[in-house]
Amino acid sequence: MLNILTKALPDAILINGVELSILTDFRLWISVGEVFRQSSGMEIIDVIDELAELIVSREIPPDIHPEDFISGVIDFYKGYPRMVGKSKRDAKPAKARKPDYDFLADSEFIYSSFVQVYGIRLTMVEMHWWEFLTLFDGLMFAEQNAISFVIGTRQADVKKASKEERARLNRLKKDFELPKDESDAKAEANLTDILMGGKKKDGR
């Protein structure tokens, strides 16, 4: 597994043994997530064109199969195995959990937290997507920043709270509720449908 302290972060995705150079800035990859979410009902070629324009700035080589390209993009989008949202005490499978955050809906909370915790103004820097994810995960371990408070509120178990606390939590949960379609789980479901549809059309 890649160690961010000892290895350079990748600037290519590996597709069937072929390295495809890509752009890695976090802004582009947040936009990749948006393409994923909006991909429901789209033709696979249209999804590929949008993704290629974002991260390759050209058409993908003809010898790369469309489904393989999308699978490679999904793997890079997820980054290396991450800690946030995973817990041995969490009995629910990952697919059953509600999304805890969204990079667009929570953009102001994330921006202010990067300034507060790291002194980084995201509007003024270029940053590799995986570095962004690493720093984002680190916010969950820092006290008193906006996004960790918002995520903690969304994750809070109302049933275990006192009557007074339950009312407060319910108000906050409503205030911080994410739009229904704003989630990586939704995006992955859309992409799975596209990939399966493409394979059926190819007869594979």
CNS distance restraints for C-alpha pairs under 8 A (distance, minus, plus):
assign (resid   1 and name CA) (resid  80 and name CA) 7.59 0.50 0.50
assign (resid   2 and name CA) (resid   7 and name CA) 6.54 0.50 0.50
assign (resid   2 and name CA) (resid  80 and name CA) 7.25 0.50 0.50
assign (resid   3 and name CA) (resid   7 and name CA) 5.72 0.50 0.50
assign (resid   4 and name CA) (resid   8 and name CA) 6.96 0.50 0.50
assign (resid   4 and name CA) (resid   9 and name CA) 6.90 0.50 0.50
assign (resid   9 and name CA) (resid 128 and name CA) 7.66 0.50 0.50
assign (resid   9 and name CA) (resid 130 and name CA) 7.42 0.50 0.50
assign (resid  11 and name CA) (resid  21 and name CA) 5.96 0.50 0.50
assign (resid  11 and name CA) (resid  22 and name CA) 5.71 0.50 0.50
assign (resid  11 and name CA) (resid  23 and name CA) 6.74 0.50 0.50
assign (resid  11 and name CA) (resid  24 and name CA) 6.34 0.50 0.50
assign (resid  12 and name CA) (resid  19 and name CA) 5.88 0.50 0.50
assign (resid  12 and name CA) (resid  20 and name CA) 5.15 0.50 0.50
assign (resid  12 and name CA) (resid  21 and name CA) 4.12 0.50 0.50
assign (resid  12 and name CA) (resid  22 and name CA) 5.16 0.50 0.50
assign (resid  13 and name CA) (resid  19 and name CA) 5.62 0.50 0.50
assign (resid  13 and name CA) (resid  20 and name CA) 5.31 0.50 0.50
assign (resid  13 and name CA) (resid  21 and name CA) 6.60 0.50 0.50
assign (resid  13 and name CA) (resid  22 and name CA) 7.12 0.50 0.50
assign (resid  13 and name CA) (resid  72 and name CA) 6.17 0.50 0.50
assign (resid  13 and name CA) (resid  73 and name CA) 7.29 0.50 0.50
assign (resid  13 and name CA) (resid  76 and name CA) 6.98 0.50 0.50
assign (resid  14 and name CA) (resid  18 and name CA) 5.45 0.50 0.50
assign (resid  14 and name CA) (resid  19 and name CA) 4.56 0.50 0.50
assign (resid  14 and name CA) (resid  20 and name CA) 6.35 0.50 0.50
assign (resid  14 and name CA) (resid  72 and name CA) 6.78 0.50 0.50
assign (resid  15 and name CA) (resid  19 and name CA) 6.30 0.50 0.50
assign (resid  15 and name CA) (resid  20 and name CA) 7.25 0.50 0.50
assign (resid  15 and name CA) (resid  64 and name CA) 7.44 0.50 0.50
assign (resid  15 and name CA) (resid  68 and name CA) 6.46 0.50 0.50
assign (resid  15 and name CA) (resid  69 and name CA) 6.69 0.50 0.50
assign (resid  15 and name CA) (resid  72 and name CA) 6.19 0.50 0.50
assign (resid  16 and name CA) (resid  68 and name CA) 7.67 0.50 0.50
assign (resid  21 and name CA) (resid  56 and name CA) 6.94 0.50 0.50
assign (resid  22 and name CA) (resid  55 and name CA) 5.26 0.50 0.50
assign (resid  22 and name CA) (resid  56 and name CA) 4.99 0.50 0.50
assign (resid  23 and name CA) (resid  28 and name CA) 7.73 0.50 0.50
assign (resid  23 and name CA) (resid  54 and name CA) 7.85 0.50 0.50
assign (resid  23 and name CA) (resid  55 and name CA) 4.85 0.50 0.50
assign (resid  23 and name CA) (resid  56 and name CA) 6.25 0.50 0.50
assign (resid  24 and name CA) (resid  28 and name CA) 7.14 0.50 0.50
assign (resid  24 and name CA) (resid  29 and name CA) 7.16 0.50 0.50
assign (resid  24 and name CA) (resid  55 and name CA) 7.20 0.50 0.50
assign (resid  24 and name CA) (resid 127 and name CA) 7.72 0.50 0.50
assign (resid  24 and name CA) (resid 128 and name CA) 5.20 0.50 0.50
assign (resid  24 and name CA) (resid 129 and name CA) 5.71 0.50 0.50
assign (resid  25 and name CA) (resid  29 and name CA) 6.75 0.50 0.50
assign (resid  25 and name CA) (resid 126 and name CA) 6.13 0.50 0.50
assign (resid  25 and name CA) (resid 127 and name CA) 5.32 0.50 0.50
assign (resid  25 and name CA) (resid 128 and name CA) 4.82 0.50 0.50
assign (resid  25 and name CA) (resid 129 and name CA) 5.54 0.50 0.50
assign (resid  26 and name CA) (resid  30 and name CA) 6.18 0.50 0.50
assign (resid  26 and name CA) (resid 126 and name CA) 7.55 0.50 0.50
assign (resid  26 and name CA) (resid 127 and name CA) 5.87 0.50 0.50
assign (resid  26 and name CA) (resid 128 and name CA) 5.67 0.50 0.50
assign (resid  26 and name CA) (resid 129 and name CA) 4.16 0.50 0.50
assign (resid  26 and name CA) (resid 130 and name CA) 7.85 0.50 0.50
assign (resid  26 and name CA) (resid 132 and name CA) 6.42 0.50 0.50
assign (resid  27 and name CA) (resid  31 and name CA) 6.41 0.50 0.50
assign (resid  27 and name CA) (resid 129 and name CA) 7.88 0.50 0.50
assign (resid  28 and name CA) (resid  32 and name CA) 6.26 0.50 0.50
assign (resid  28 and name CA) (resid  54 and name CA) 6.28 0.50 0.50
assign (resid  28 and name CA) (resid  55 and name CA) 6.86 0.50 0.50
assign (resid  29 and name CA) (resid  33 and name CA) 6.39 0.50 0.50
assign (resid  29 and name CA) (resid  55 and name CA) 7.84 0.50 0.50
assign (resid  29 and name CA) (resid  77 and name CA) 6.81 0.50 0.50
assign (resid  29 and name CA) (resid 129 and name CA) 6.54 0.50 0.50
assign (resid  30 and name CA) (resid  34 and name CA) 6.66 0.50 0.50
assign (resid  30 and name CA) (resid 103 and name CA) 6.75 0.50 0.50
assign (resid  30 and name CA) (resid 104 and name CA) 7.73 0.50 0.50
assign (resid  31 and name CA) (resid  35 and name CA) 6.41 0.50 0.50
assign (resid  31 and name CA) (resid  54 and name CA) 7.88 0.50 0.50
assign (resid  32 and name CA) (resid  36 and name CA) 6.35 0.50 0.50
assign (resid  32 and name CA) (resid  51 and name CA) 6.51 0.50 0.50
assign (resid  32 and name CA) (resid  54 and name CA) 7.35 0.50 0.50
assign (resid  32 and name CA) (resid  77 and name CA) 7.82 0.50 0.50
assign (resid  33 and name CA) (resid  37 and name CA) 6.32 0.50 0.50
assign (resid  33 and name CA) (resid  77 and name CA) 7.76 0.50 0.50
assign (resid  33 and name CA) (resid 184 and name CA) 7.31 0.50 0.50
assign (resid  33 and name CA) (resid 187 and name CA) 7.17 0.50 0.50
assign (resid  34 and name CA) (resid  38 and name CA) 6.15 0.50 0.50
assign (resid  34 and name CA) (resid 187 and name CA) 8.00 0.50 0.50
assign (resid  35 and name CA) (resid  39 and name CA) 5.94 0.50 0.50
assign (resid  35 and name CA) (resid  47 and name CA) 7.16 0.50 0.50
assign (resid  35 and name CA) (resid  50 and name CA) 7.28 0.50 0.50
assign (resid  35 and name CA) (resid  51 and name CA) 7.27 0.50 0.50
assign (resid  36 and name CA) (resid 187 and name CA) 4.81 0.50 0.50
assign (resid  36 and name CA) (resid 188 and name CA) 7.02 0.50 0.50
assign (resid  36 and name CA) (resid 190 and name CA) 6.88 0.50 0.50
assign (resid  36 and name CA) (resid 191 and name CA) 6.49 0.50 0.50
assign (resid  37 and name CA) (resid 181 and name CA) 7.24 0.50 0.50
assign (resid  37 and name CA) (resid 182 and name CA) 7.30 0.50 0.50
assign (resid  37 and name CA) (resid 183 and name CA) 7.54 0.50 0.50
assign (resid  37 and name CA) (resid 184 and name CA) 7.43 0.50 0.50
assign (resid  37 and name CA) (resid 186 and name CA) 6.40 0.50 0.50
assign (resid  37 and name CA) (resid 187 and name CA) 4.16 0.50 0.50
assign (resid  37 and name CA) (resid 188 and name CA) 7.77 0.50 0.50
assign (resid  37 and name CA) (resid 190 and name CA) 6.78 0.50 0.50
assign (resid  38 and name CA) (resid 187 and name CA) 7.53 0.50 0.50
assign (resid  39 and name CA) (resid  47 and name CA) 6.51 0.50 0.50
assign (resid  39 and name CA) (resid 187 and name CA) 7.59 0.50 0.50
assign (resid  39 and name CA) (resid 190 and name CA) 6.03 0.50 0.50
assign (resid  39 and name CA) (resid 191 and name CA) 6.90 0.50 0.50
assign (resid  39 and name CA) (resid 194 and name CA) 7.93 0.50 0.50
assign (resid  40 and name CA) (resid 190 and name CA) 5.05 0.50 0.50
assign (resid  40 and name CA) (resid 191 and name CA) 7.54 0.50 0.50
assign (resid  40 and name CA) (resid 193 and name CA) 7.83 0.50 0.50
assign (resid  40 and name CA) (resid 194 and name CA) 7.64 0.50 0.50
assign (resid  41 and name CA) (resid 194 and name CA) 7.94 0.50 0.50
assign (resid  42 and name CA) (resid  46 and name CA) 6.59 0.50 0.50
assign (resid  42 and name CA) (resid  47 and name CA) 6.75 0.50 0.50
assign (resid  42 and name CA) (resid 194 and name CA) 7.71 0.50 0.50
assign (resid  43 and name CA) (resid  47 and name CA) 6.60 0.50 0.50
assign (resid  43 and name CA) (resid 194 and name CA) 7.40 0.50 0.50
assign (resid  44 and name CA) (resid  48 and name CA) 6.22 0.50 0.50
assign (resid  44 and name CA) (resid  66 and name CA) 7.58 0.50 0.50
assign (resid  44 and name CA) (resid 194 and name CA) 6.11 0.50 0.50
assign (resid  44 and name CA) (resid 195 and name CA) 7.57 0.50 0.50
assign (resid  44 and name CA) (resid 198 and name CA) 6.78 0.50 0.50
assign (resid  45 and name CA) (resid  49 and name CA) 6.15 0.50 0.50
assign (resid  45 and name CA) (resid  66 and name CA) 7.45 0.50 0.50
assign (resid  46 and name CA) (resid  50 and name CA) 6.36 0.50 0.50
assign (resid  47 and name CA) (resid  51 and name CA) 6.22 0.50 0.50
assign (resid  48 and name CA) (resid  52 and name CA) 5.86 0.50 0.50
assign (resid  48 and name CA) (resid  66 and name CA) 7.01 0.50 0.50
assign (resid  48 and name CA) (resid  69 and name CA) 7.85 0.50 0.50
assign (resid  48 and name CA) (resid  70 and name CA) 7.09 0.50 0.50
assign (resid  49 and name CA) (resid  53 and name CA) 6.08 0.50 0.50
assign (resid  49 and name CA) (resid  59 and name CA) 7.08 0.50 0.50
assign (resid  50 and name CA) (resid  54 and name CA) 6.37 0.50 0.50
assign (resid  51 and name CA) (resid  55 and name CA) 6.22 0.50 0.50
assign (resid  51 and name CA) (resid  56 and name CA) 7.74 0.50 0.50
assign (resid  52 and name CA) (resid  56 and name CA) 4.93 0.50 0.50
assign (resid  52 and name CA) (resid  57 and name CA) 6.05 0.50 0.50
assign (resid  52 and name CA) (resid  58 and name CA) 6.11 0.50 0.50
assign (resid  52 and name CA) (resid  59 and name CA) 5.99 0.50 0.50
assign (resid  52 and name CA) (resid  60 and name CA) 6.52 0.50 0.50
assign (resid  53 and name CA) (resid  57 and name CA) 4.54 0.50 0.50
assign (resid  53 and name CA) (resid  58 and name CA) 5.87 0.50 0.50
assign (resid  53 and name CA) (resid  59 and name CA) 7.30 0.50 0.50
assign (resid  56 and name CA) (resid  60 and name CA) 7.50 0.50 0.50
assign (resid  60 and name CA) (resid  64 and name CA) 6.96 0.50 0.50
assign (resid  64 and name CA) (resid  68 and name CA) 6.90 0.50 0.50
assign (resid  64 and name CA) (resid  69 and name CA) 6.61 0.50 0.50
assign (resid  65 and name CA) (resid  69 and name CA) 6.28 0.50 0.50
assign (resid  66 and name CA) (resid  70 and name CA) 6.37 0.50 0.50
assign (resid  67 and name CA) (resid  71 and name CA) 6.13 0.50 0.50
assign (resid  67 and name CA) (resid 195 and name CA) 5.98 0.50 0.50
assign (resid  67 and name CA) (resid 198 and name CA) 7.29 0.50 0.50
assign (resid  67 and name CA) (resid 199 and name CA) 7.88 0.50 0.50
assign (resid  68 and name CA) (resid  72 and name CA) 6.17 0.50 0.50
assign (resid  69 and name CA) (resid  73 and name CA) 6.29 0.50 0.50
assign (resid  70 and name CA) (resid  74 and name CA) 6.15 0.50 0.50
assign (resid  71 and name CA) (resid  75 and name CA) 6.28 0.50 0.50
assign (resid  72 and name CA) (resid  76 and name CA) 6.35 0.50 0.50
assign (resid  73 and name CA) (resid  77 and name CA) 6.01 0.50 0.50
assign (resid  74 and name CA) (resid  78 and name CA) 6.29 0.50 0.50
assign (resid  75 and name CA) (resid  79 and name CA) 6.49 0.50 0.50
assign (resid  76 and name CA) (resid  80 and name CA) 7.89 0.50 0.50
assign (resid  77 and name CA) (resid 129 and name CA) 7.96 0.50 0.50
assign (resid  79 and name CA) (resid 130 and name CA) 5.86 0.50 0.50
assign (resid  79 and name CA) (resid 133 and name CA) 7.68 0.50 0.50
assign (resid  80 and name CA) (resid 130 and name CA) 7.79 0.50 0.50
assign (resid  82 and name CA) (resid 137 and name CA) 7.77 0.50 0.50
assign (resid  83 and name CA) (resid 137 and name CA) 7.23 0.50 0.50
assign (resid  84 and name CA) (resid 137 and name CA) 5.86 0.50 0.50
assign (resid  84 and name CA) (resid 140 and name CA) 7.50 0.50 0.50
assign (resid  85 and name CA) (resid 100 and name CA) 7.86 0.50 0.50
assign (resid  86 and name CA) (resid  90 and name CA) 7.24 0.50 0.50
assign (resid  92 and name CA) (resid  96 and name CA) 6.18 0.50 0.50
assign (resid  92 and name CA) (resid  97 and name CA) 6.76 0.50 0.50
assign (resid  93 and name CA) (resid  97 and name CA) 6.98 0.50 0.50
assign (resid  95 and name CA) (resid 185 and name CA) 6.98 0.50 0.50
assign (resid  99 and name CA) (resid 178 and name CA) 7.97 0.50 0.50
assign (resid  99 and name CA) (resid 183 and name CA) 5.72 0.50 0.50
assign (resid  99 and name CA) (resid 184 and name CA) 7.38 0.50 0.50
assign (resid  99 and name CA) (resid 185 and name CA) 7.25 0.50 0.50
assign (resid 100 and name CA) (resid 151 and name CA) 5.61 0.50 0.50
assign (resid 100 and name CA) (resid 154 and name CA) 6.35 0.50 0.50
assign (resid 100 and name CA) (resid 155 and name CA) 6.98 0.50 0.50
assign (resid 101 and name CA) (resid 105 and name CA) 7.83 0.50 0.50
assign (resid 101 and name CA) (resid 106 and name CA) 6.67 0.50 0.50
assign (resid 101 and name CA) (resid 151 and name CA) 6.49 0.50 0.50
assign (resid 101 and name CA) (resid 178 and name CA) 7.51 0.50 0.50
assign (resid 101 and name CA) (resid 183 and name CA) 7.42 0.50 0.50
assign (resid 102 and name CA) (resid 106 and name CA) 5.58 0.50 0.50
assign (resid 102 and name CA) (resid 107 and name CA) 7.79 0.50 0.50
assign (resid 102 and name CA) (resid 178 and name CA) 7.56 0.50 0.50
assign (resid 102 and name CA) (resid 182 and name CA) 6.23 0.50 0.50
assign (resid 102 and name CA) (resid 183 and name CA) 6.14 0.50 0.50
assign (resid 102 and name CA) (resid 184 and name CA) 7.84 0.50 0.50
assign (resid 103 and name CA) (resid 107 and name CA) 5.54 0.50 0.50
assign (resid 103 and name CA) (resid 110 and name CA) 7.65 0.50 0.50
assign (resid 105 and name CA) (resid 178 and name CA) 7.07 0.50 0.50
assign (resid 105 and name CA) (resid 179 and name CA) 7.90 0.50 0.50
assign (resid 105 and name CA) (resid 182 and name CA) 7.46 0.50 0.50
assign (resid 106 and name CA) (resid 110 and name CA) 6.15 0.50 0.50
assign (resid 106 and name CA) (resid 147 and name CA) 7.51 0.50 0.50
assign (resid 107 and name CA) (resid 111 and name CA) 5.97 0.50 0.50
assign (resid 108 and name CA) (resid 112 and name CA) 6.15 0.50 0.50
assign (resid 109 and name CA) (resid 113 and name CA) 6.13 0.50 0.50
assign (resid 109 and name CA) (resid 146 and name CA) 5.24 0.50 0.50
assign (resid 109 and name CA) (resid 147 and name CA) 5.04 0.50 0.50
assign (resid 110 and name CA) (resid 114 and name CA) 6.22 0.50 0.50
assign (resid 110 and name CA) (resid 136 and name CA) 7.88 0.50 0.50
assign (resid 110 and name CA) (resid 146 and name CA) 7.16 0.50 0.50
assign (resid 110 and name CA) (resid 147 and name CA) 5.60 0.50 0.50
assign (resid 111 and name CA) (resid 115 and name CA) 6.47 0.50 0.50
assign (resid 111 and name CA) (resid 121 and name CA) 7.03 0.50 0.50
assign (resid 111 and name CA) (resid 122 and name CA) 6.46 0.50 0.50
assign (resid 112 and name CA) (resid 116 and name CA) 6.09 0.50 0.50
assign (resid 112 and name CA) (resid 145 and name CA) 7.93 0.50 0.50
assign (resid 112 and name CA) (resid 146 and name CA) 7.02 0.50 0.50
assign (resid 113 and name CA) (resid 117 and name CA) 5.86 0.50 0.50
assign (resid 113 and name CA) (resid 118 and name CA) 7.88 0.50 0.50
assign (resid 113 and name CA) (resid 139 and name CA) 7.31 0.50 0.50
assign (resid 113 and name CA) (resid 145 and name CA) 5.31 0.50 0.50
assign (resid 113 and name CA) (resid 146 and name CA) 5.71 0.50 0.50
assign (resid 113 and name CA) (resid 147 and name CA) 6.37 0.50 0.50
assign (resid 114 and name CA) (resid 118 and name CA) 5.34 0.50 0.50
assign (resid 114 and name CA) (resid 119 and name CA) 6.32 0.50 0.50
assign (resid 114 and name CA) (resid 120 and name CA) 5.46 0.50 0.50
assign (resid 114 and name CA) (resid 121 and name CA) 6.75 0.50 0.50
assign (resid 114 and name CA) (resid 122 and name CA) 7.38 0.50 0.50
assign (resid 114 and name CA) (resid 136 and name CA) 7.91 0.50 0.50
assign (resid 114 and name CA) (resid 139 and name CA) 7.83 0.50 0.50
assign (resid 115 and name CA) (resid 119 and name CA) 4.24 0.50 0.50
assign (resid 115 and name CA) (resid 120 and name CA) 4.82 0.50 0.50
assign (resid 115 and name CA) (resid 121 and name CA) 5.53 0.50 0.50
assign (resid 115 and name CA) (resid 122 and name CA) 8.00 0.50 0.50
assign (resid 116 and name CA) (resid 120 and name CA) 7.98 0.50 0.50
assign (resid 116 and name CA) (resid 145 and name CA) 7.03 0.50 0.50
assign (resid 117 and name CA) (resid 139 and name CA) 7.35 0.50 0.50
assign (resid 117 and name CA) (resid 142 and name CA) 7.31 0.50 0.50
assign (resid 117 and name CA) (resid 145 and name CA) 7.29 0.50 0.50
assign (resid 120 and name CA) (resid 125 and name CA) 7.81 0.50 0.50
assign (resid 121 and name CA) (resid 125 and name CA) 6.88 0.50 0.50
assign (resid 122 and name CA) (resid 126 and name CA) 7.77 0.50 0.50
assign (resid 127 and name CA) (resid 131 and name CA) 6.57 0.50 0.50
assign (resid 127 and name CA) (resid 132 and name CA) 6.39 0.50 0.50
assign (resid 128 and name CA) (resid 132 and name CA) 6.26 0.50 0.50
assign (resid 129 and name CA) (resid 133 and name CA) 6.26 0.50 0.50
assign (resid 130 and name CA) (resid 134 and name CA) 6.14 0.50 0.50
assign (resid 131 and name CA) (resid 135 and name CA) 6.24 0.50 0.50
assign (resid 132 and name CA) (resid 136 and name CA) 5.95 0.50 0.50
assign (resid 133 and name CA) (resid 137 and name CA) 6.09 0.50 0.50
assign (resid 134 and name CA) (resid 138 and name CA) 6.33 0.50 0.50
assign (resid 135 and name CA) (resid 139 and name CA) 6.55 0.50 0.50
assign (resid 136 and name CA) (resid 140 and name CA) 7.49 0.50 0.50
assign (resid 137 and name CA) (resid 141 and name CA) 7.74 0.50 0.50
assign (resid 138 and name CA) (resid 142 and name CA) 6.85 0.50 0.50
assign (resid 139 and name CA) (resid 145 and name CA) 7.41 0.50 0.50
assign (resid 139 and name CA) (resid 147 and name CA) 7.51 0.50 0.50
assign (resid 139 and name CA) (resid 148 and name CA) 6.32 0.50 0.50
assign (resid 140 and name CA) (resid 147 and name CA) 7.81 0.50 0.50
assign (resid 140 and name CA) (resid 148 and name CA) 5.05 0.50 0.50
assign (resid 141 and name CA) (resid 148 and name CA) 7.89 0.50 0.50
assign (resid 142 and name CA) (resid 148 and name CA) 7.64 0.50 0.50
assign (resid 143 and name CA) (resid 148 and name CA) 7.76 0.50 0.50
assign (resid 144 and name CA) (resid 148 and name CA) 7.41 0.50 0.50
assign (resid 144 and name CA) (resid 149 and name CA) 6.88 0.50 0.50
assign (resid 145 and name CA) (resid 149 and name CA) 6.30 0.50 0.50
assign (resid 146 and name CA) (resid 150 and name CA) 6.21 0.50 0.50
assign (resid 147 and name CA) (resid 151 and name CA) 6.05 0.50 0.50
assign (resid 148 and name CA) (resid 152 and name CA) 5.85 0.50 0.50
assign (resid 149 and name CA) (resid 153 and name CA) 6.08 0.50 0.50
assign (resid 150 and name CA) (resid 154 and name CA) 6.33 0.50 0.50
assign (resid 150 and name CA) (resid 176 and name CA) 6.70 0.50 0.50
assign (resid 151 and name CA) (resid 155 and name CA) 6.18 0.50 0.50
assign (resid 152 and name CA) (resid 156 and name CA) 5.99 0.50 0.50
assign (resid 153 and name CA) (resid 169 and name CA) 7.01 0.50 0.50
assign (resid 153 and name CA) (resid 172 and name CA) 7.01 0.50 0.50
assign (resid 153 and name CA) (resid 173 and name CA) 6.33 0.50 0.50
assign (resid 154 and name CA) (resid 173 and name CA) 5.77 0.50 0.50
assign (resid 154 and name CA) (resid 176 and name CA) 7.23 0.50 0.50
assign (resid 154 and name CA) (resid 177 and name CA) 7.54 0.50 0.50
assign (resid 156 and name CA) (resid 169 and name CA) 7.81 0.50 0.50
assign (resid 157 and name CA) (resid 161 and name CA) 7.14 0.50 0.50
assign (resid 158 and name CA) (resid 166 and name CA) 5.56 0.50 0.50
assign (resid 158 and name CA) (resid 169 and name CA) 6.77 0.50 0.50
assign (resid 158 and name CA) (resid 170 and name CA) 7.39 0.50 0.50
assign (resid 159 and name CA) (resid 166 and name CA) 7.46 0.50 0.50
assign (resid 161 and name CA) (resid 165 and name CA) 5.65 0.50 0.50
assign (resid 161 and name CA) (resid 166 and name CA) 5.33 0.50 0.50
assign (resid 162 and name CA) (resid 166 and name CA) 5.77 0.50 0.50
assign (resid 163 and name CA) (resid 167 and name CA) 6.51 0.50 0.50
assign (resid 164 and name CA) (resid 168 and name CA) 6.65 0.50 0.50
assign (resid 165 and name CA) (resid 169 and name CA) 6.07 0.50 0.50
assign (resid 166 and name CA) (resid 170 and name CA) 6.04 0.50 0.50
assign (resid 167 and name CA) (resid 171 and name CA) 6.34 0.50 0.50
assign (resid 168 and name CA) (resid 172 and name CA) 6.33 0.50 0.50
assign (resid 169 and name CA) (resid 173 and name CA) 5.92 0.50 0.50
assign (resid 170 and name CA) (resid 174 and name CA) 6.18 0.50 0.50
assign (resid 171 and name CA) (resid 175 and name CA) 6.29 0.50 0.50
assign (resid 172 and name CA) (resid 176 and name CA) 6.07 0.50 0.50
assign (resid 173 and name CA) (resid 177 and name CA) 5.72 0.50 0.50
assign (resid 178 and name CA) (resid 182 and name CA) 6.51 0.50 0.50
assign (resid 181 and name CA) (resid 186 and name CA) 6.30 0.50 0.50
assign (resid 182 and name CA) (resid 186 and name CA) 7.23 0.50 0.50
assign (resid 183 and name CA) (resid 187 and name CA) 6.43 0.50 0.50
assign (resid 184 and name CA) (resid 188 and name CA) 6.04 0.50 0.50
assign (resid 185 and name CA) (resid 189 and name CA) 6.22 0.50 0.50
assign (resid 186 and name CA) (resid 190 and name CA) 6.28 0.50 0.50
assign (resid 187 and name CA) (resid 191 and name CA) 6.30 0.50 0.50
assign (resid 188 and name CA) (resid 192 and name CA) 6.02 0.50 0.50
assign (resid 189 and name CA) (resid 193 and name CA) 6.31 0.50 0.50
assign (resid 190 and name CA) (resid 194 and name CA) 6.39 0.50 0.50
assign (resid 191 and name CA) (resid 195 and name CA) 6.05 0.50 0.50
assign (resid 192 and name CA) (resid 196 and name CA) 6.03 0.50 0.50
assign (resid 193 and name CA) (resid 197 and name CA) 5.96 0.50 0.50
assign (resid 194 and name CA) (resid 198 and name CA) 6.05 0.50 0.50
assign (resid 195 and name CA) (resid 199 and name CA) 6.25 0.50 0.50
assign (resid 196 and name CA) (resid 200 and name CA) 6.22 0.50 0.50
assign (resid 197 and name CA) (resid 201 and name CA) 6.26 0.50 0.50
assign (resid 198 and name CA) (resid 202 and name CA) 6.26 0.50 0.50
assign (resid 199 and name CA) (resid 203 and name CA) 5.95 0.50 0.50
assign (resid 199 and name CA) (resid 204 and name CA) 5.08 0.50 0.50
assign (resid 200 and name CA) (resid 204 and name CA) 6.01 0.50 0.50
